[in-house]
Amino acid sequence: WLPLTVGTNVSNGNTFISPNPVHNILTFTTALNRASHLQCTLRTTLGAVVMEERHVAAAGEFSTALDVGAFPSGIYFLEVSDDAGGRWMQKVVKY
């Protein structure tokens, strides 16, 4: 897997998910250099959207818990984008 970043607000250096692999609750944490509207999208390997959340986040550390417990075991991709064109993506293993 390769995290992907475009733009300046959401970046690899300060963006994490845990635990990975995950069973129920996946925590996404990032540090933002300005207030942002974030969109978190969880997709299957075929690109189907299984979860989508929007958040208004203040500058500084932002964290959210994503409940993935109802989804089947498998590989997913979490994509987080911001209103400045930033985009971050990482593979998520659900067991």
N, CA, C and O atoms as a MOPAC input file, in Angstrom:
PM7 MOZYME 1SCF
protein

 N      0.83700 1    -1.19200 1     0.00000 1
 C      0.00000 1     0.00000 1     0.00000 1
 C      0.86200 1     1.22800 1     0.00000 1
 O      1.96600 1     1.21500 1     0.54500 1
 N      0.38800 1     2.27300 1    -0.59200 1
 C      1.08400 1     3.55400 1    -0.59000 1
 C      0.09500 1     4.64800 1    -0.25000 1
 O     -0.85900 1     4.86600 1    -0.99700 1
 N      0.29900 1     5.35000 1     0.87100 1
 C     -0.55100 1     6.50400 1     1.13900 1
 C     -0.37000 1     7.53700 1     0.02800 1
 O      0.72500 1     7.67500 1    -0.51700 1
 N     -1.41000 1     8.24300 1    -0.30100 1
 C     -1.37700 1     9.22800 1    -1.36500 1
 C     -1.80700 1    10.57200 1    -0.80800 1
 O     -2.84900 1    10.67000 1    -0.16100 1
 N     -1.02100 1    11.60200 1    -1.05000 1
 C     -1.36600 1    12.93200 1    -0.56700 1
 C     -1.28800 1    13.93000 1    -1.70800 1
 O     -0.31000 1    13.95900 1    -2.45600 1
 N     -2.31000 1    14.73800 1    -1.83500 1
 C     -2.33300 1    15.83500 1    -2.79000 1
 C     -2.79900 1    17.05400 1    -2.01100 1
 O     -3.75600 1    16.95000 1    -1.24400 1
 N     -2.16700 1    18.19200 1    -2.17700 1
 C     -2.56100 1    19.38000 1    -1.42600 1
 C     -1.72400 1    19.51100 1    -0.16600 1
 O     -0.72900 1    18.80400 1    -0.00600 1
 N     -2.11700 1    20.40700 1     0.72900 1
 C     -1.26200 1    20.71200 1     1.86100 1
 C     -1.88800 1    20.50100 1     3.22500 1
 O     -1.16000 1    20.49800 1     4.21700 1
 N     -3.18800 1    20.32400 1     3.33000 1
 C     -3.80000 1    20.29600 1     4.65400 1
 C     -3.79800 1    18.91500 1     5.29400 1
 O     -3.47400 1    18.79700 1     6.47500 1
 N     -4.14300 1    17.87900 1     4.56100 1
 C     -4.10000 1    16.51300 1     5.07400 1
 C     -2.82000 1    15.90700 1     4.53200 1
 O     -2.63800 1    15.85600 1     3.31500 1
 N     -1.92700 1    15.44600 1     5.40000 1
 C     -0.63800 1    14.95600 1     4.89900 1
 C     -0.22200 1    13.66400 1     5.57100 1
 O     -0.68200 1    13.34800 1     6.66800 1
 N      0.65400 1    12.91600 1     4.90400 1
 C      1.13800 1    11.63600 1     5.41400 1
 C      1.87200 1    11.77500 1     6.73300 1
 O      1.74800 1    10.90600 1     7.59700 1
 N      2.63100 1    12.84100 1     6.91200 1
 C      3.49000 1    12.96700 1     8.07200 1
 C      2.76200 1    13.03300 1     9.39200 1
 O      3.35100 1    12.74600 1    10.43400 1
 N      1.48800 1    13.40500 1     9.37400 1
 C      0.75500 1    13.55500 1    10.63200 1
 C     -0.62600 1    12.92400 1    10.56000 1
 O     -1.53900 1    13.35700 1    11.26300 1
 N     -0.79300 1    11.90800 1     9.72200 1
 C     -2.08300 1    11.25700 1     9.53200 1
 C     -1.93800 1     9.76700 1     9.79700 1
 O     -1.03800 1     9.12100 1     9.25900 1
 N     -2.83200 1     9.21400 1    10.63400 1
 C     -2.70400 1     7.81900 1    11.04800 1
 C     -4.07200 1     7.16800 1    11.15800 1
 O     -5.07300 1     7.84000 1    11.40800 1
 N     -4.10900 1     5.85300 1    10.96900 1
 C     -5.27000 1     5.06400 1    11.32600 1
 C     -4.80700 1     3.96500 1    12.26300 1
 O     -3.68000 1     3.47900 1    12.15800 1
 N     -5.67700 1     3.57800 1    13.17400 1
 C     -5.34000 1     2.47700 1    14.07100 1
 C     -6.62400 1     1.89500 1    14.63700 1
 O     -7.60800 1     2.62400 1    14.75900 1
 N     -6.65900 1     0.62900 1    14.98500 1
 C     -5.64600 1    -0.35500 1    14.61200 1
 C     -5.84600 1    -0.77700 1    13.15800 1
 O     -6.92000 1    -0.57500 1    12.59300 1
 N     -4.84900 1    -1.34000 1    12.57800 1
 C     -4.92200 1    -1.84900 1    11.21300 1
 C     -4.04600 1    -3.08600 1    11.13600 1
 O     -2.82300 1    -2.96300 1    11.07800 1
 N     -4.63700 1    -4.27300 1    11.13200 1
 C     -6.02100 1    -4.63800 1    10.87000 1
 C     -6.96800 1    -4.24100 1    11.99500 1
 O     -6.57300 1    -4.07400 1    13.14800 1
 N     -8.23800 1    -4.09800 1    11.61100 1
 C     -9.27600 1    -3.63100 1    12.52500 1
 C    -10.40600 1    -4.65600 1    12.57100 1
 O    -10.66300 1    -5.36000 1    11.59500 1
 N    -11.07700 1    -4.72700 1    13.72400 1
 C    -12.23700 1    -5.60600 1    13.84300 1
 C    -13.53500 1    -4.78700 1    13.92000 1
 O    -14.49400 1    -5.07700 1    13.20400 1
 N    -13.56400 1    -3.77000 1    14.78400 1
 C    -14.79000 1    -2.98100 1    14.97600 1
 C    -14.60700 1    -1.48900 1    14.74500 1
 O    -15.24900 1    -0.91500 1    13.86500 1
 N    -13.73600 1    -0.85500 1    15.52800 1
 C    -13.60400 1     0.60400 1    15.49400 1
 C    -12.23500 1     0.99200 1    14.92900 1
 O    -11.19400 1     0.60100 1    15.45700 1
 N    -12.26300 1     1.76300 1    13.85200 1
 C    -11.05500 1     2.28500 1    13.21600 1
 C    -10.95000 1     3.75800 1    13.58900 1
 O    -11.89600 1     4.51700 1    13.37700 1
 N     -9.82600 1     4.16500 1    14.13600 1
 C     -9.62400 1     5.55800 1    14.52300 1
 C     -8.74000 1     6.24900 1    13.49500 1
 O     -7.65100 1     5.77400 1    13.17200 1
 N     -9.22100 1     7.37100 1    12.98800 1
 C     -8.47700 1     8.20400 1    12.04200 1
 C     -8.05600 1     9.46200 1    12.77800 1
 O     -8.88800 1    10.13000 1    13.39300 1
 N     -6.76700 1     9.79200 1    12.72300 1
 C     -6.23700 1    10.98000 1    13.40400 1
 C     -5.34100 1    11.74600 1    12.44300 1
 O     -4.53900 1    11.15400 1    11.72000 1
 N     -5.48400 1    13.06900 1    12.44300 1
 C     -4.61800 1    13.91400 1    11.62600 1
 C     -4.41200 1    15.25200 1    12.32600 1
 O     -5.18100 1    15.61900 1    13.21500 1
 N     -3.39300 1    15.96500 1    11.93300 1
 C     -3.16300 1    17.33500 1    12.40400 1
 C     -3.40900 1    18.26600 1    11.23200 1
 O     -2.84300 1    18.08300 1    10.15400 1
 N     -4.25200 1    19.26300 1    11.44300 1
 C     -4.63400 1    20.18500 1    10.37300 1
 C     -4.01200 1    21.55100 1    10.62100 1
 O     -4.01000 1    22.04800 1    11.74700 1
 N     -3.48200 1    22.15400 1     9.55600 1
 C     -2.87100 1    23.47200 1     9.71700 1
 C     -3.88400 1    24.60600 1     9.61800 1
 O     -3.53700 1    25.77300 1     9.80100 1
 N     -5.15800 1    24.25600 1     9.32200 1
 C     -6.23600 1    25.24900 1     9.31000 1
 C     -7.55900 1    24.51200 1     9.45300 1
 O     -7.61700 1    23.29900 1     9.25100 1
 N     -8.60300 1    25.22000 1     9.79500 1
 C     -9.93000 1    24.60800 1     9.87100 1
 C    -10.31800 1    24.07000 1     8.49900 1
 O    -10.00000 1    24.67700 1     7.47700 1
 N    -11.00400 1    22.92900 1     8.47800 1
 C    -11.32200 1    22.27700 1     7.20700 1
 C    -12.63500 1    21.52600 1     7.28900 1
 O    -13.11000 1    21.17200 1     8.36900 1
 N    -13.20500 1    21.29400 1     6.12800 1
 C    -14.29000 1    20.34200 1     5.97300 1
 C    -13.63800 1    19.06300 1     5.45600 1
 O    -13.02400 1    19.07100 1     4.38800 1
 N    -13.76300 1    17.97500 1     6.19600 1
 C    -13.15900 1    16.70500 1     5.80900 1
 C    -14.23800 1    15.73000 1     5.36900 1
 O    -15.33400 1    15.70100 1     5.92800 1
 N    -13.91600 1    14.94400 1     4.37200 1
 C    -14.79200 1    13.86400 1     3.94300 1
 C    -14.01900 1    12.56200 1     4.05900 1
 O    -12.95700 1    12.41000 1     3.45700 1
 N    -14.55300 1    11.61700 1     4.83500 1
 C    -13.96300 1    10.29300 1     5.01100 1
 C    -14.79900 1     9.30100 1     4.21500 1
 O    -16.00500 1     9.18800 1     4.43500 1
 N    -14.16900 1     8.58600 1     3.29800 1
 C    -14.87500 1     7.63300 1     2.45400 1
 C    -14.17200 1     6.28400 1     2.54500 1
 O    -12.96700 1     6.18700 1     2.31400 1
 N    -14.92800 1     5.24800 1     2.88100 1
 C    -14.40000 1     3.89100 1     2.92500 1
 C    -14.94800 1     3.15700 1     1.70800 1
 O    -16.15800 1     3.11400 1     1.48600 1
 N    -14.03100 1     2.57400 1     0.91300 1
 C    -14.40600 1     1.89200 1    -0.32400 1
 C    -13.91300 1     0.44800 1    -0.31600 1
 O    -12.92600 1     0.11100 1     0.33900 1
 N    -14.62300 1    -0.38900 1    -1.05700 1
 C    -14.15000 1    -1.74900 1    -1.29000 1
 C    -13.02700 1    -1.69500 1    -2.31900 1
 O    -12.74700 1    -0.64200 1    -2.89000 1
 N    -12.38600 1    -2.83800 1    -2.54900 1
 C    -11.31700 1    -2.89100 1    -3.55900 1
 C    -11.86500 1    -2.65600 1    -4.97100 1
 O    -11.10400 1    -2.32700 1    -5.88000 1
 N    -13.16600 1    -2.81900 1    -5.15800 1
 C    -13.78600 1    -2.54900 1    -6.45800 1
 C    -14.26100 1    -1.10600 1    -6.58400 1
 O    -14.79000 1    -0.71200 1    -7.62400 1
 N    -14.07200 1    -0.31200 1    -5.51800 1
 C    -14.41900 1     1.10800 1    -5.55600 1
 C    -15.79900 1     1.45600 1    -5.03500 1
 O    -16.16700 1     2.63000 1    -5.01400 1
 N    -16.57500 1     0.46000 1    -4.61100 1
 C    -17.90800 1     0.74300 1    -4.07800 1
 C    -17.78900 1     1.45100 1    -2.72700 1
 O    -17.01300 1     1.02600 1    -1.87100 1
 N    -18.54800 1     2.51800 1    -2.53400 1
 C    -18.54400 1     3.26600 1    -1.27500 1
 C    -19.40600 1     2.51900 1    -0.26300 1
 O    -20.58500 1     2.27000 1    -0.51300 1
 N    -18.81400 1     2.15800 1     0.88700 1
 C    -19.55600 1     1.47100 1     1.94500 1
 C    -19.80100 1     2.37500 1     3.14700 1
 O    -20.66500 1     2.08300 1     3.97300 1
 N    -19.05200 1     3.46700 1     3.25400 1
 C    -19.23400 1     4.42900 1     4.34700 1
 C    -18.73500 1     5.78500 1     3.87600 1
 O    -17.71200 1     5.89000 1     3.20000 1
 N    -19.47900 1     6.81800 1     4.24600 1
 C    -19.05600 1     8.17200 1     3.92700 1
 C    -19.48200 1     9.07600 1     5.06900 1
 O    -20.64600 1     9.08100 1     5.46900 1
 N    -18.53000 1     9.84100 1     5.59200 1
 C    -18.81300 1    10.78100 1     6.67800 1
 C    -18.19600 1    12.12800 1     6.34000 1
 O    -17.13000 1    12.20500 1     5.72900 1
 N    -18.88500 1    13.18700 1     6.74800 1
 C    -18.35600 1    14.54000 1     6.58700 1
 C    -18.16400 1    15.13600 1     7.97600 1
 O    -18.97600 1    14.93100 1     8.87800 1
 N    -17.06600 1    15.88100 1     8.12600 1
 C    -16.74600 1    16.49000 1     9.42100 1
 C    -16.28600 1    17.92700 1     9.21000 1
 O    -15.63100 1    18.23800 1     8.21500 1
 N    -16.63200 1    18.79700 1    10.14900 1
 C    -16.06600 1    20.13500 1    10.21000 1
 C    -15.02200 1    20.07900 1    11.31100 1
 O    -15.33900 1    19.79100 1    12.46500 1
 N    -13.77000 1    20.35800 1    10.94900 1
 C    -12.65700 1    20.20300 1    11.88400 1
 C    -11.93500 1    21.52800 1    12.08600 1
 O    -11.66000 1    22.24800 1    11.12700 1
 N    -11.63400 1    21.83800 1    13.32800 1
 C    -10.84500 1    23.03100 1    13.65700 1
 C     -9.38200 1    22.76100 1    13.35700 1
 O     -8.97600 1    21.60900 1    13.20500 1
 N     -8.59100 1    23.81900 1    13.27200 1
 C     -7.15000 1    23.65800 1    13.11900 1
 C     -6.60400 1    22.90600 1    14.32900 1
 O     -7.11700 1    23.05400 1    15.43800 1
 N     -5.57400 1    22.10800 1    14.11700 1
 C     -4.98800 1    21.31400 1    15.19000 1
 C     -5.30900 1    19.84400 1    14.99100 1
 O     -5.61000 1    19.41400 1    13.87700 1
 N     -5.24500 1    19.07100 1    16.06900 1
 C     -5.47900 1    17.63500 1    15.95000 1
 C     -6.96300 1    17.32600 1    15.78900 1
 O     -7.80900 1    17.85700 1    16.50800 1
 N     -7.25400 1    16.46000 1    14.83300 1
 C     -8.61200 1    15.97800 1    14.59600 1
 C     -8.59100 1    14.46200 1    14.64900 1
 O     -7.69100 1    13.82700 1    14.09800 1
 N     -9.58000 1    13.88500 1    15.31100 1
 C     -9.67700 1    12.43400 1    15.40900 1
 C    -11.14600 1    12.04000 1    15.32400 1
 O    -12.01900 1    12.72300 1    15.86000 1
 N    -11.40100 1    10.93500 1    14.64600 1
 C    -12.75600 1    10.40500 1    14.57700 1
 C    -12.69900 1     8.88700 1    14.59700 1
 O    -11.73700 1     8.28500 1    14.12000 1
 N    -13.73600 1     8.27500 1    15.15200 1
 C    -13.84000 1     6.81900 1    15.20700 1
 C    -14.84500 1     6.36800 1    14.16000 1
 O    -15.96100 1     6.88200 1    14.10200 1
 N    -14.45200 1     5.41200 1    13.33800 1
 C    -15.30800 1     4.87300 1    12.29500 1
 C    -15.69400 1     3.45400 1    12.68200 1
 O    -14.82400 1     2.60400 1    12.87700 1
 N    -16.98400 1     3.19300 1    12.79300 1
 C    -17.46200 1     1.86700 1    13.17800 1
 C    -17.56600 1     0.99800 1    11.93000 1
 O    -18.46300 1     1.18800 1    11.10700 1
 N    -16.64600 1     0.04400 1    11.79200 1
 C    -16.61100 1    -0.84200 1    10.63000 1
 C    -17.02900 1    -2.26400 1    11.00600 1
 O    -16.89000 1    -3.18100 1    10.19700 1
 N    -17.53600 1    -2.45500 1    12.22000 1
 C    -17.87300 1    -3.77700 1    12.72900 1
 C    -18.89400 1    -4.53900 1    11.89900 1
 O    -18.86100 1    -5.76900 1    11.87200 1
 N    -19.79600 1    -3.84500 1    11.22500 1
 C    -20.84800 1    -4.51500 1    10.45500 1
 C    -20.39100 1    -4.94800 1     9.06300 1
 O    -21.10200 1    -5.68300 1     8.37800 1
 N    -19.21400 1    -4.50000 1     8.64500 1
 C    -18.74300 1    -4.83200 1     7.30000 1
 C    -18.08100 1    -6.20400 1     7.27100 1
 O    -17.49100 1    -6.63000 1     8.26400 1
 N    -18.17600 1    -6.90400 1     6.13100 1
 C    -17.51200 1    -8.20300 1     6.01400 1
 C    -15.98800 1    -8.06300 1     6.08100 1
 O    -15.43700 1    -7.00800 1     5.76700 1
 N    -15.32500 1    -9.13000 1     6.48900 1
 C    -13.86300 1    -9.15200 1     6.47900 1
 C    -13.36800 1    -8.92100 1     5.05700 1
 O    -13.99700 1    -9.34700 1     4.08900 1
 N    -12.23100 1    -8.24000 1     4.94900 1
 C    -11.66600 1    -7.99400 1     3.62400 1
 C    -10.78000 1    -6.77200 1     3.60500 1
 O    -10.41300 1    -6.22900 1     4.64700 1
 N    -10.44500 1    -6.35300 1     2.40300 1
 C     -9.58200 1    -5.19600 1     2.17600 1
 C    -10.45800 1    -4.01500 1     1.76600 1
 O    -11.34500 1    -4.14800 1     0.92200 1
 N    -10.19900 1    -2.86800 1     2.36900 1
 C    -10.90700 1    -1.63300 1     2.05200 1
 C     -9.86900 1    -0.52400 1     1.86500 1
 O     -8.69500 1    -0.70400 1     2.18900 1
 N    -10.30100 1     0.60400 1     1.35200 1
 C     -9.45200 1     1.78100 1     1.24500 1
 C    -10.16200 1     2.95000 1     1.90100 1
 O    -11.30600 1     3.25800 1     1.56700 1
 N     -9.47800 1     3.60400 1     2.84200 1
 C    -10.00500 1     4.80800 1     3.48200 1
 C     -9.39400 1     6.00200 1     2.77500 1
 O     -8.17200 1     6.14300 1     2.71100 1
 N    -10.25000 1     6.85900 1     2.24500 1
 C     -9.81500 1     8.08800 1     1.59900 1
 C    -10.34400 1     9.26200 1     2.40000 1
 O    -11.53100 1     9.31900 1     2.72300 1
 N     -9.47000 1    10.19300 1     2.71700 1
 C     -9.86200 1    11.41100 1     3.42200 1
 C     -9.45900 1    12.58100 1     2.54200 1
 O     -8.30800 1    12.68800 1     2.12100 1
 N    -10.42200 1    13.45900 1     2.26700 1
 C    -10.12900 1    14.63800 1     1.45800 1
 C    -10.58200 1    15.88100 1     2.20900 1
 O    -11.46700 1    15.82300 1     3.06200 1
 N     -9.95700 1    17.00500 1     1.87600 1
 C    -10.32300 1    18.26300 1     2.52300 1
 C    -10.73900 1    19.28700 1     1.47900 1
 O    -10.61300 1    19.05100 1     0.27700 1
 N    -11.23300 1    20.41900 1     1.94700 1
 C    -11.73700 1    21.45000 1     1.04600 1
 C    -10.62700 1    22.26800 1     0.38400 1
 O    -10.91400 1    23.19300 1    -0.37700 1
 N     -9.35900 1    21.94000 1     0.66400 1
 C     -8.23500 1    22.62800 1     0.02900 1
 C     -7.61600 1    21.76100 1    -1.07300 1
 O     -6.58900 1    22.12500 1    -1.64600 1
 N     -8.24000 1    20.61800 1    -1.36600 1
 C     -7.70000 1    19.73800 1    -2.39700 1
 C     -6.77400 1    18.66900 1    -1.85500 1
 O     -6.22000 1    17.88600 1    -2.62600 1
 N     -6.59300 1    18.62000 1    -0.53000 1
 C     -5.76000 1    17.57900 1     0.06300 1
 C     -6.46700 1    16.23500 1     0.00400 1
 O     -7.68600 1    16.16100 1     0.15800 1
 N     -5.70700 1    15.17600 1    -0.21700 1
 C     -6.28300 1    13.84100 1    -0.28400 1
 C     -5.28900 1    12.84600 1     0.28300 1
 O     -4.09900 1    12.89600 1    -0.02700 1
 N     -5.78500 1    11.93800 1     1.12000 1
 C     -4.95700 1    10.92700 1     1.77200 1
 C     -5.69000 1     9.60700 1     1.64700 1
 O     -6.90300 1     9.54900 1     1.84600 1
 N     -4.95500 1     8.52600 1     1.31300 1
 C     -5.60500 1     7.23300 1     1.16000 1
 C     -4.71500 1     6.14500 1     1.74600 1
 O     -3.49200 1     6.17800 1     1.61000 1
 N     -5.35800 1     5.17700 1     2.40500 1
 C     -4.60600 1     4.04300 1     2.94100 1
 C     -5.46400 1     2.78100 1     2.92800 1
 O     -6.68300 1     2.83100 1     3.09500 1
 N     -4.79900 1     1.66200 1     2.72800 1
 C     -5.46100 1     0.37300 1     2.75700 1
 C     -5.82200 1     0.02600 1     4.19600 1
 O     -5.04500 1     0.27900 1     5.11700 1
 N     -7.01500 1    -0.55900 1     4.38600 1
 C     -7.50200 1    -0.98900 1     5.68900 1
 C     -7.84300 1    -2.48500 1     5.58400 1
 O     -8.54500 1    -2.90600 1     4.66500 1
 N     -7.34400 1    -3.26500 1     6.52100 1
 C     -7.66800 1    -4.68700 1     6.57400 1
 C     -8.68500 1    -4.88600 1     7.67500 1
 O     -8.43100 1    -4.55100 1     8.83100 1
 N     -9.85100 1    -5.43700 1     7.31500 1
 C    -10.92700 1    -5.72300 1     8.27200 1
 C    -10.97000 1    -7.23200 1     8.49800 1
 O    -11.06900 1    -8.00000 1     7.54100 1
 N    -10.89700 1    -7.66500 1     9.77000 1
 C    -10.98800 1    -9.10400 1    10.06000 1
 C    -12.21500 1    -9.42600 1    10.85900 1
 O    -12.44900 1   -10.58800 1    11.19000 1

